[in-house]
Amino acid sequence: MTTSPLLPNHLGGQWVTGAGTGTPLFDPVLGTELARVSSAGLDLAAGFAFAREQGGAALRALSYGERAALLSAIVKVLQANRDAYYEIATANCGTTTKDSAVDIDGGIFTLGYYAKQGEALGSAHALLDGERIRMGKDPVFQTQHMLTPTRGVALFINAFNFPSWGLWEKAAPALLSGVPVIVKPATATAWLTQRMVQDVIDASILPPGALSVVCGSSAGLMDQLQPFDVVSFTGSAETARIIRSHPAVAERSVRCNIEADSLNSALLDPAATPESEAFGLLVSEVVREMTVKSGQKCTAIRRVFVPRALFDAAAQAIGAKLAKTSVGNPRNESARMGALVSQEQKASVIEGIAKLRLEAEVLFDGGSAALVDADASSACVAPVLLGSRQPAKARLLHAVEVFGPVATLMAYDSIEEAFDLIRRGEGSLVCSVYSADPAFIAAASLELGSAHGRVHAISPDVAASQSGHGNVMPMSLHGGPGRAGGGEELGGLRALGFYHRRSAVQASSAALDVLAASAVALKL
C-alpha cells in the first residue's frame, strides 16, 4: 500500500521534508488518508537561530506601518486561495462550509484588523507607554515608559480546532510587533496551517525567517527557546503543565501564554419567562454553540444556568432546536453539522459524556437520528444535552470539559447560587448573560468578571448585532484565569504587549524628546 506524501516544513528560510514515514492525516468522515507530516531530522537549533537573527532583524528594521502593509499583502494572498482552504477544511477537519468560515474567514478578518491597527501606528519603531513622569522637583529629569519589540522568536503550539484562526490571531500581532513566528500546528489538522504558510512564503511577502511552520512532533521545540523568546500554547491543561515546567519557562524565564480548558457558562436572568426574549435568545445561542464546529471550540457553552422554574421549559426548547440539526458528511448541503476532527476525538467525547452522565440525566440525545452520507465508522457525534436539577451537589459537571457537541443544563434557586456555581468552573474564557435588564447585566458583569476573560451580555436590543458567545473578535480580549490557563490574547493593540518588552527610560527632557520622535503613544 502506498502512503501519502509528506507535507514539507519551512524552517531556516527553506522547505525541508521530515525524515521517516511520518504521521498520517485522515478525512474524519470518509476515513481516507490525506497526507503525512514529520518533523524528524530537522535542524531545530539552526532554524530557530535563523528566525531569531535573520527574520527578527529584518522585521525590526521596518516600522509598524511597513509591517502592517505586509499583513495587508498576506490578506490578499489568503483571500485569493480561499477555495483551496475550504476544500482542505472539509476533507481534513470535517466541517461544513459555514463552520469552515469561522476558522478561515475569521483568521483573514483578524489579519486585516491588525493591518489597519498597525497602519495607524505609522513610521514608529517603538511604543510609548503612558505619559512622562517627573523624577523630582526639577522637571528636567523624567521617566518615560517604553515598549520595544523583543529580540527573539514567537513559538506557537496550536490546537486542532482552529488551524487557520489559531495561526493568524497570534501571528498578526507578533509580525506587526516585529517578532518572527514559528508555528507548530496540531498534527490532526496541520494541513490547512501548512498550506496557508506555504502560500504566504511562495508569495515572497515576508523577509526570510519571519514565518516558519513545523508539522509533526513537537519534540525539541521548547528546548530551542532562549530568554527573549516567547511561547504561546493553546490546548489541554495537561500539556500546559508540561510547558510551564519546561526549563525554558521555569529557568530561562521565557514569556509564556497559555489557553487551556474552559467550562464556559450561559446565565439566564431569574426574571425571565418562557415567553421572554431573553429566554429565546439563550435557547438559540446554546444550540448554536453546541453545534458550530461540532462544539469543538474552546469558547463553546458547556454549562447552562436557568432558574429552577424554567428548567423543563429550557430543556424542551433546546431539545426541539437540536432535533432539527442534521449531522453527517459536510459535503452534503443537508448536513448542518459535520464531524469531529478524528477518531481519537470521537472516543474522547464519548468517554466524557459517560463521565458527565454519572452526575446528570440525558435531556436530549440526537444519536438516534440517521447520519447524512456517513455511517457509524465516521467521527460524527450527534448533539447531547444533559441536565442536573441539583448542580450544587455535582463535582464532575464543574470539572470535566467534553470538547464536542455537549452541554449541561443546570437549575439554580437564587442568583447568588448561580454566581457561585459558575465560579466553580475555576476560571473560564467567557460567560454569556441573557437579560433585558441593563442593571442585572451590569451587576452580573461585576460578579463574574474576575473569573472570566470575557462577559458577553445578550439583550433584546443587541440581539441582531451581537457577535456571538463563542466568537472571538480581535478588538476584545481572549483568554481567562485559572482553569482557562491565565493567558491573554488579542484585545486590540493590547496583544502587542506580549511581543514587546517594557522598560523605563530615565533621562533628560531633551533626550526623551529625541526618543519620542521614533516612537508613538500606545492608545488602548
C-alpha positions in Angstrom: 0.0 0.0 0.0 1.4 3.4 -0.9 1.4 6.2 1.7 0.5 9.8 1.2 3.3 12.4 0.5 4.9 14.2 3.4 3.9 17.9 3.8 7.2 19.9 3.8 8.1 22.0 6.8 9.5 25.6 6.3 12.4 26.3 8.7 15.6 28.2 8.4 14.3 30.0 5.3 13.8 26.8 3.3 11.4 24.0 2.7 12.5 20.8 4.5 10.8 17.4 4.4 11.0 15.5 7.7 12.5 12.0 7.9 10.7 8.7 8.1 7.2 7.7 7.0 5.5 10.4 9.2 2.1 10.6 10.8 -1.0 10.3 8.6 -3.8 12.8 8.5 -7.3 11.5 7.8 -10.7 12.6 6.5 -12.8 12.2 9.7 -15.9 11.3 7.7 -14.6 9.0 5.0 -11.6 7.7 6.9 -9.3 8.1 3.9 -5.6 9.2 4.3 -4.9 12.7 3.1 -1.3 13.5 3.8 1.5 12.8 6.2 3.6 15.0 8.5 7.0 14.6 10.0 9.4 16.9 11.9 12.0 14.2 12.4 15.6 15.1 11.4 15.0 18.9 11.3 17.9 21.1 12.5 15.8 23.0 15.0 18.6 24.9 16.5 19.7 26.3 13.2 16.1 27.0 12.2 15.4 29.0 15.4 18.7 30.8 15.1 17.9 31.8 11.5 14.4 33.1 12.5 15.8 35.0 15.5 18.8 36.5 13.8 17.7 37.0 10.2 13.9 37.1 10.3 13.8 39.2 13.5 16.4 41.7 12.4 14.6 42.2 9.0 11.2 42.8 10.7 12.6 45.2 13.3 14.2 47.3 10.6 10.7 48.1 9.4 8.2 50.5 11.0 4.8 49.4 12.4 3.2 50.9 9.3 5.5 49.0 7.0 4.9 45.7 8.8 1.1 46.5 8.7 1.5 46.7 4.9 2.9 43.1 5.0 -0.1 41.9 6.8 -2.4 43.5 4.2 -0.4 41.7 1.5 -0.9 38.4 3.3 -4.6 39.1 3.5 -4.7 39.4 -0.3 -2.9 36.1 -0.8 -5.1 34.2 1.6 -8.3 35.7 0.0 -7.0 34.6 -3.4 -6.7 31.0 -2.2 -9.9 30.7 -0.1 -11.4 28.0 -2.2 -8.5 25.7 -1.6 -8.6 26.3 2.1 -12.3 25.4 2.2 -11.6 22.1 0.4 -8.9 21.3 2.9 -11.1 22.1 5.8 -13.9 19.9 4.6 -11.5 17.0 4.0 -9.2 17.3 7.0 -11.4 19.0 9.6 -14.8 17.5 8.7 -16.5 21.0 8.9 -19.4 22.3 6.9 -18.8 25.4 4.7 -20.4 27.6 7.3 -18.3 26.2 10.1 -15.1 26.4 8.0 -15.8 30.1 7.5 -15.5 30.7 11.2 -11.9 29.5 11.0 -10.8 30.6 7.6 -12.5 33.9 7.2 -12.2 34.6 10.9 -8.4 34.3 10.5 -8.3 36.5 7.5 -10.5 39.1 9.2 -8.2 39.2 12.2 -5.2 39.8 10.0 -7.0 42.6 8.2 -7.9 44.2 11.5 -4.3 44.3 12.7 -3.2 45.6 9.4 -5.4 48.6 9.9 -4.4 49.0 13.5 -0.7 48.9 12.5 -1.2 51.4 9.7 -2.3 53.9 12.3 1.0 53.5 14.2 2.8 54.9 11.2 6.6 55.2 10.9 7.3 54.5 14.6 9.7 51.7 15.8 8.7 51.7 19.4 5.6 52.4 21.6 5.4 55.0 24.4 3.5 53.6 27.4 1.9 56.4 29.3 2.9 60.0 29.9 6.3 61.2 31.2 6.7 61.3 35.0 8.8 63.8 36.8 11.5 62.3 39.0 11.9 65.2 41.3 11.2 68.9 41.7 13.2 69.9 38.7 11.3 68.8 35.5 14.5 68.4 33.5 14.9 64.7 34.6 11.9 62.4 33.9 10.8 58.8 33.3 9.2 57.6 30.1 8.0 54.0 30.0 8.6 52.5 26.6 7.7 49.2 24.7 10.3 47.8 22.3 9.9 44.6 20.3 11.6 41.6 21.9 14.6 40.3 20.1 13.5 36.7 20.0 11.1 34.3 18.2 7.5 33.6 18.9 6.8 29.8 19.1 3.1 28.9 18.6 2.0 25.4 19.7 -1.6 25.4 18.4 -4.8 23.4 18.9 -6.5 21.2 16.3 -9.9 23.1 16.2 -8.8 26.3 14.5 -5.8 25.6 12.1 -6.4 29.0 10.3 -7.6 31.4 13.0 -5.4 29.8 15.6 -2.4 30.7 13.5 -3.3 34.2 12.4 -4.8 35.6 15.6 -1.4 35.0 17.1 0.8 35.7 14.1 -0.9 39.0 13.2 0.2 40.9 16.4 3.5 39.1 16.5 4.5 40.1 13.0 3.1 43.6 13.5 5.4 43.8 16.6 8.4 42.8 14.6 8.8 39.3 16.0 9.3 36.3 13.7 6.9 33.4 14.1 7.4 29.6 14.2 4.1 27.7 14.3 3.7 24.1 15.3 0.1 23.2 14.3 -1.8 20.3 15.9 -1.0 17.2 13.9 -4.6 16.1 13.2 -5.4 19.2 11.2 -2.0 20.5 10.2 -2.7 20.5 6.5 -4.6 23.8 6.4 -2.0 25.7 8.5 0.8 24.3 6.4 -0.9 25.3 3.1 -1.6 28.8 4.3 2.0 29.3 5.3 3.2 27.8 2.0 1.1 30.3 0.1 2.5 33.2 2.0 6.1 32.0 1.6 5.6 31.4 -2.1 4.3 35.0 -2.5 7.6 36.3 -1.0 5.8 38.8 1.2 7.8 38.4 4.4 11.6 38.5 4.9 13.3 35.1 5.1 12.9 33.6 8.6 9.9 35.7 9.5 7.4 32.9 9.2 8.1 29.2 9.7 6.0 26.0 10.1 6.9 22.7 11.7 4.5 19.9 11.3 4.5 16.6 13.2 6.1 16.0 16.6 6.8 19.0 18.9 9.8 17.2 20.5 12.7 19.5 20.9 10.9 22.8 20.1 10.8 24.0 23.7 14.5 23.2 24.1 15.3 25.8 21.5 13.8 28.7 23.4 16.0 31.4 24.8 15.3 34.2 27.3 14.0 36.8 24.9 11.7 34.3 23.0 8.0 33.8 23.8 5.8 30.8 23.6 2.0 30.7 23.2 0.1 27.4 23.7 -3.5 26.5 23.1 -4.6 23.1 24.1 -5.1 20.8 27.1 -4.3 21.6 30.7 -2.1 18.6 30.9 0.2 19.8 28.1 0.1 23.3 29.6 1.6 21.9 32.8 4.4 20.4 30.8 5.2 23.7 29.1 5.1 25.7 32.3 7.5 23.3 33.9 10.0 23.2 31.0 13.4 24.7 31.8 12.8 27.4 29.1 10.0 28.8 31.1 10.9 27.7 34.6 14.6 28.6 34.4 15.2 30.9 31.4 12.1 33.0 32.0 10.7 32.6 28.5 7.5 34.6 28.4 4.6 32.1 28.2 0.9 32.5 27.3 -1.5 29.6 27.9 -5.1 28.9 26.9 -6.3 25.6 28.3 -9.5 24.0 29.4 -12.7 26.2 29.9 -16.1 25.3 31.3 -17.8 28.3 29.8 -21.3 29.2 31.1 -24.6 30.8 29.9 -26.7 32.5 32.6 -30.4 33.4 32.3 -31.8 36.3 34.3 -34.1 35.0 37.1 -36.7 37.4 36.0 -37.0 35.7 32.6 -40.1 33.8 31.5 -40.5 31.1 28.7 -42.2 33.9 26.6 -39.5 36.5 27.2 -36.9 37.4 24.5 -34.1 36.7 26.9 -35.2 33.1 27.2 -35.4 32.7 23.4 -32.0 34.3 22.9 -30.4 31.8 25.4 -32.0 28.8 23.7 -30.8 29.9 20.3 -27.3 30.7 21.5 -26.9 27.4 23.4 -27.9 25.4 20.3 -25.6 27.4 18.1 -22.6 26.9 20.5 -23.3 23.2 20.8 -23.4 22.7 17.0 -20.9 25.2 15.4 -17.8 23.2 14.6 -19.4 20.3 16.3 -18.9 22.0 19.7 -15.1 21.9 19.1 -14.5 25.5 20.3 -12.6 26.5 23.5 -15.3 29.2 23.9 -18.3 27.0 23.5 -21.1 26.9 26.1 -20.6 23.9 28.4 -22.9 24.8 31.4 -26.3 26.5 31.1 -27.8 28.0 34.2 -31.5 28.8 34.4 -34.0 29.4 37.2 -35.4 26.2 38.5 -38.9 27.1 37.4 -37.6 27.3 33.8 -35.6 24.1 33.8 -38.1 21.9 32.0 -39.1 24.7 29.5 -35.5 25.3 28.6 -34.8 21.6 28.2 -37.7 21.2 25.9 -36.9 24.3 23.8 -33.2 23.5 23.4 -34.0 19.8 22.6 -36.5 20.9 20.0 -34.0 23.0 18.1 -31.3 20.4 18.4 -33.6 17.8 16.9 -33.5 19.9 13.7 -29.7 19.6 13.4 -28.8 17.1 10.8 -25.3 15.5 11.3 -23.1 13.9 8.7 -20.8 14.5 5.7 -20.2 18.2 5.3 -20.1 17.7 1.5 -23.8 17.2 1.6 -25.6 20.5 1.9 -28.3 19.0 4.0 -25.8 18.3 6.8 -25.9 21.2 9.2 -23.2 19.8 11.5 -20.1 17.9 10.4 -17.8 15.5 12.2 -15.3 15.7 15.0 -11.7 16.0 13.7 -10.6 12.5 14.4 -11.5 9.1 15.8 -9.4 9.9 18.8 -11.5 13.0 19.5 -14.7 11.0 19.0 -13.5 8.5 21.6 -12.7 11.3 24.0 -16.1 12.9 23.6 -17.9 9.6 24.1 -15.8 8.9 27.2 -16.5 12.4 28.5 -20.3 12.1 28.1 -20.2 8.9 30.1 -18.4 10.7 32.9 -20.9 13.5 33.0 -23.8 11.1 33.0 -22.6 9.9 36.4 -24.0 13.2 37.7 -26.5 14.3 35.1 -29.5 12.9 33.2 -29.9 12.9 29.4 -32.4 15.5 28.3 -31.7 15.1 24.5 -29.6 12.7 22.5 -29.5 13.1 18.8 -27.7 9.8 18.3 -30.9 8.0 17.2 -31.2 10.1 14.0 -29.6 8.8 10.8 -26.4 10.4 9.7 -26.3 12.2 6.4 -24.0 10.4 3.9 -22.0 8.9 6.7 -22.0 5.9 8.9 -21.1 4.8 12.4 -17.5 4.4 11.4 -17.1 8.1 10.8 -16.1 10.6 13.5 -19.6 12.1 13.7 -21.2 12.6 17.1 -24.7 14.0 17.4 -25.5 16.7 20.0 -26.2 15.7 23.5 -27.9 17.9 26.1 -27.5 16.7 29.7 -29.2 18.1 32.8 -28.8 18.5 36.5 -31.5 19.7 38.9 -29.0 19.7 41.8 -25.8 21.1 40.3 -24.6 22.2 43.8 -24.1 18.5 44.6 -22.1 17.8 41.5 -18.3 17.8 41.0 -17.6 16.4 37.6 -20.1 18.8 35.9 -17.9 21.7 37.1 -14.6 20.0 36.3 -14.8 17.9 33.1 -14.9 19.7 29.7 -16.2 17.5 26.9 -14.8 19.0 23.7 -17.7 18.3 21.4 -21.5 19.0 20.9 -22.3 18.6 24.6 -23.7 20.9 27.2 -25.3 20.5 30.6 -28.5 22.4 31.7 -28.4 23.3 35.4 -31.1 24.7 37.7 -30.5 27.4 40.3 -32.7 28.7 43.1 -31.1 32.2 43.6 -28.8 34.4 41.6 -26.2 34.2 44.4 -26.2 30.4 44.0 -25.9 30.8 40.2 -22.9 33.0 40.5 -21.3 30.5 42.9 -22.0 27.6 40.6 -20.5 29.5 37.6 -17.3 30.2 39.6 -16.9 26.5 40.4 -15.6 26.3 36.8 -12.4 27.8 38.4 -11.9 30.3 35.6 -13.3 30.4 32.1 -12.8 32.2 28.8 -16.3 33.5 28.5 -19.7 33.7 30.3 -22.8 34.9 28.5 -25.6 36.7 30.3 -29.2 36.8 28.9 -31.4 39.6 30.2 -33.5 42.6 29.2 -32.4 44.5 32.3 -29.3 46.7 32.0 -28.9 46.8 35.8 -28.9 43.0 36.0 -26.3 42.8 33.2 -24.0 45.3 35.0 -24.3 43.5 38.3 -23.6 40.1 36.8 -20.6 41.5 34.9 -19.1 42.8 38.2 -19.8 39.5 39.9 -18.4 37.3 37.1 -15.6 39.5 35.6 -12.8 38.3 37.8 -13.5 34.6 36.8 -13.7 35.2 33.1 -11.7 36.7 30.3 -14.9 38.0 28.7 -18.5 38.6 29.8 -20.8 38.5 26.7 -24.2 40.1 27.5 -27.1 39.4 25.1 -30.1 41.6 25.5 -33.0 42.1 23.1 -31.6 45.5 21.9 -28.4 43.9 20.7 -29.8 40.6 19.5 -29.3 41.4 15.9 -25.8 42.9 16.2 -24.1 40.9 19.0 -21.1 38.9 17.7 -22.0 35.6 19.4 -21.0 34.0 22.7 -18.2 31.9 21.2 -16.9 34.2 18.5 -13.5 35.8 19.4 -13.3 39.2 18.0 -9.8 40.8 17.6 -10.8 44.0 19.4 -11.8 42.1 22.5 -9.7 40.1 25.0 -9.4 36.3 24.5 -8.1 34.3 27.5 -9.2 33.6 31.0 -7.9 33.0 34.6 -7.5 29.7 36.5 -8.5 26.6 34.6 -8.6 28.6 31.3 -4.8 29.0 31.5 -4.4 32.5 32.8 -3.4 33.9 29.4 -4.4 36.9 27.4 -4.5 37.4 23.6 -5.9 39.9 21.2 -7.8 42.9 22.8 -6.8 45.2 20.0 -3.3 46.7 20.4 -3.1 45.1 23.9 -2.0 42.0 22.0 1.3 43.7 21.1 2.3 43.8 24.7 3.2 40.1 24.7 5.7 40.7 22.0 7.3 43.8 23.5 9.5 44.5 26.5 8.6 47.4 28.8 11.4 49.5 30.1 11.6 52.8 31.9 13.9 55.4 30.3 15.1 57.9 32.9 16.7 60.8 31.1 16.6 64.5 30.4 13.6 66.1 28.7 15.8 66.7 25.7 16.8 63.1 25.3 13.2 62.0 25.8 12.1 64.4 23.0 14.5 62.7 20.6 13.2 59.2 21.8 9.6 60.3 21.2 10.4 61.2 17.6 10.9 57.5 16.7 8.0 56.2 18.9 4.2 56.5 19.0 2.0 56.6 22.0 0.2 53.4 22.7 -3.5 54.2 23.0 -5.7 51.4 24.3 
